[in-house]
Amino acid sequence: MILFVFEGETREPALFNTMGSLFPIKGHHICCSYGNNIYNLYRKLKEDQDEELISVLHNSAKGKDPYFWAHRREIDEIYLFFDYDKHDQSASDTQLQEMLEMFDNETDKGKLYINYPMVESLFYIKEMPDPYFNEYTVALQNLPSFKELCGEFNAYKSSEFCTLPKNLKSKAEKVQKTCCEKCRKNWEFLRQQNVQKAHWLCTQQMKPLTEIPKPLSQKEIFRHQIADYVNAKQEVSVLNAFPIFLFEYFKT
């Protein structure tokens, strides 16, 4: 059984459900929204050194799912998706580094993926393929308004280019097929651009996906974000975790 843990209740599950519809997931899985940021999760885990992630999730307001709790002992892989959220008052690079050290193996305590600066980074693109994606950064002072900036910057002006409509099954079969094909193609562009950028951040080399090793190190990505952008330039390099996970895990 695979457990997927999301920071938010709406955006992340919708994106993940689209990925799950377009690309095959191996095995049964459970999705859980924590409902708070990574720094809150850090504090909860530190409050009781003996308390495990599963218990913290269940005790959270968003984790009281009877099915989740009933099948908790069947979980053998855990993936977590959270935002960097440097602008949050509780943000701490030291704490996030500790979390990345702690959650670095999906079959142990879990594997943590980070969105820079937040999950809306998936929408910070021009029409795909976007040849300038590696250059996109956002100043730390602009992080509080990043969601609005994405809406203004995005050539598609909505998230429909990468999310399947809820009423898809009610549409004609031909329309469903066309919609899925377009969305899948867009996700393949997103996968390519985010994976290549992540590899470039760590190595300063641009390579085709076939030459990029799996998995990409979330700890190395974080280290270069902090050293090369946050501390050096007071900015964050825009990068989304979902396409990286897609590259590493899904059969494509």
N, C-alpha and C positions, 0 to 999 in steps of 0.2 A: 504494500500500500504506500502511495506517495502523498505527502502532505505539502501543499503549496500555501505559503503564508504571505498575505499582502498587507501593506500598510493601510490602504484605503478600502472603502466599502463599495465604491462604484466604478471608478475609472479602471483600476487594475484588473478586477474580475472581468469586466467587459472586454478588455484587450486580451486577457488570457483565454477567455471563452472563444474568441475569434481564432486565436492561434490553435486552440484545441480542435476547432472545426475544420481548419485548413490543413493542419499537419497532425499525423497520428501520435497520440500519447501512448507510451508503453505502460500497460498495467492500469489498475484501478487507482483513483486519486481522490483526495478530499481538498477542498479550498476553504481557507479561513482568513477573515480580515481581522487584523489586530485592532484597528481603529485609533492608532496613535503612532508617533514617530519612533525611529530607531533608538533615540536617546532615552525615551520613556521606557522602552523595552530593556535597555541596558540597566537602568536604575531598578526596574522590577526584578531582574535576574540577580542584581547585586544585593538586594534587600535580604534575600535568603540564599546563601551560597549552595544549599542543597536542593533548591527548587529547580526543576527542569523546565525547558521551554514549553512542553506540552501543558504542564500545569499552569504556567503563566498565561498561556493563550486561553485556556479554559476559564480561568478566573477573570479574564478581561470581559468587558461588556459585550464585545463582538464575538467571543469565542464559545458562548454557551450553546453549542449545537449538540443535541443528544447523540446524533450519528457520529460526530467527530469524537466525542468522549467514549462512546461504546466501542469504537474501532481503534482507539489510541494505541493499543498494544500490537496492532498489526502494521503500524507505520514503520517502514524500514528506510525511507528516503525523505528528506526534508529540504525544501527550497524556500528561501525567504527573499522578498522583494521590497526594498525600502528606499526612501529618498535621502539624498545628501542633506538638503535643507539647511545649508550653512547660515541662512538668515534667521533661523529660529533661535530664540533666546537660550534654549537648552542645548544648542548644538555644541559638540565637542569633537575635534578631530582625534584627540587622544582616545576618547571612548569608542569612536567608530573604528579606529585601528584595532582596538581590543576586540570588538565584535567581529571584525573580519578575521582576526586570528582565531577566535573561538569557533566561528561558523565557517569553516573552510573545507568541510567534507560532508556531502549529503547523506552518507551512510553512517555518520557518527552523530554529531550534534546538529548538523544541517549545513547547508551552503548558502551564504548570503550574497545577494546581488544588489548593487547600488545604482540608482538613477542619478545622473548629474545634470542639473541640480535637483530635478524632481521628475516624476513620471511623464509630465507634459513635454519633456525633451523629445519624445517620440514625434511630436508635431512641429518641432522647430526645424523645418525644412522648406525649401522651395520645391517646385515641381520636380518629381523624380525622373531619372537619376539626377542628383544634385552634385555637380562637380566641385562645389565649394564647401561641402559639409565638414571637412577636416578643419576648416578655418573658423567655424562657428563657436563663439564663446559668449558668456554673459557676465557682465561686471557684478561683483558682489553687491554693490549698492542697488542694483536693479533686480535682485532676486525676489524681493517681495511682490513685484509686479510681473514675474516671469510668465504666469499663465496668460495674462493679457498680451504680453509681448508675443507669445506663441500664436495667439489668434490673429495678430496683425501681420506676423511674419509668414505664416503658413500660406502657401499658394492655393491650398485646397479649401481654406476657410472653414473647415469642420473636420471632425474625426472620422467621417464616413469613409474616407479613402483607406482606412485601416481597421475598421470595425464593421462587422456584418450587422445589418438591421435586425431588430428583434422580431419583426414580422416577415422574415425571409421565407419561412416555410409556407406562408399564405400566398406567396407569389407564384406565377407560372413557372414550370420547370425550366424553361429556357432562360427566364429572367434570373432564376436562382443560380443557374450555371454561369451565366455571364457575370453576375455579381461576385460569385466566389472566385472566378478566374481573375477578375480585376483586383480583388482584395489580396489574393495570394501573390500576384505579381508585385504588388506594392510591398508586401511583407518581405518578399525576396530582395527587393531594393533596400528596404530598411535593414535587413540582415546584413547585406553586403556592406553598406555604408557604415553601420555602427561597429561591426566586427573589424573592418579594415581600419577605422579610426582608432579603435581601442588598441589594436596591434601597433599602429603608427605612434600613438601616445607613448607606448612603452619602448619602442625600438627606433622610431624615426624612419621606419621603412614601410613603403607601400607594397603590399603583395596581394596576389589573388587569393581567394578564400581557400583554394586547394593547397596553398603553401603555408597557411597559418595554422600553427599547432593548436590542438584542443587539449585541455580547456585553457582559456585565457585566464590569467591570474587576476582576480579581483583585488588582491593586496597590491599587486604591481600597478594596476590602473589607479588605485587610490594614492599610492606613493607619488606617482607622476602628476596626478591632479594637484596634490598639495604642494609639491616642490616646484613644479613648472608653471603652475597657473595661480593657485590660491595665494601662496606666499610670494611668488615672484611678480605677479601681475595683478593681484586682487581681482581675479576672475575665475570662472569655472569653464572648462571645455565641455560643451554640450554632448551628452552621451546617454543612451538609453540601454537598460539592462535586458529588456525582453528580447530584442533581436540577438543579443549575445547568447542568451539562454537557448534561443531557437537554434542557433548555430551549433551549440555544444550538445544539446540533448535530443531534439526532435529529429525524426527520420525525414530528411528532405531530399 
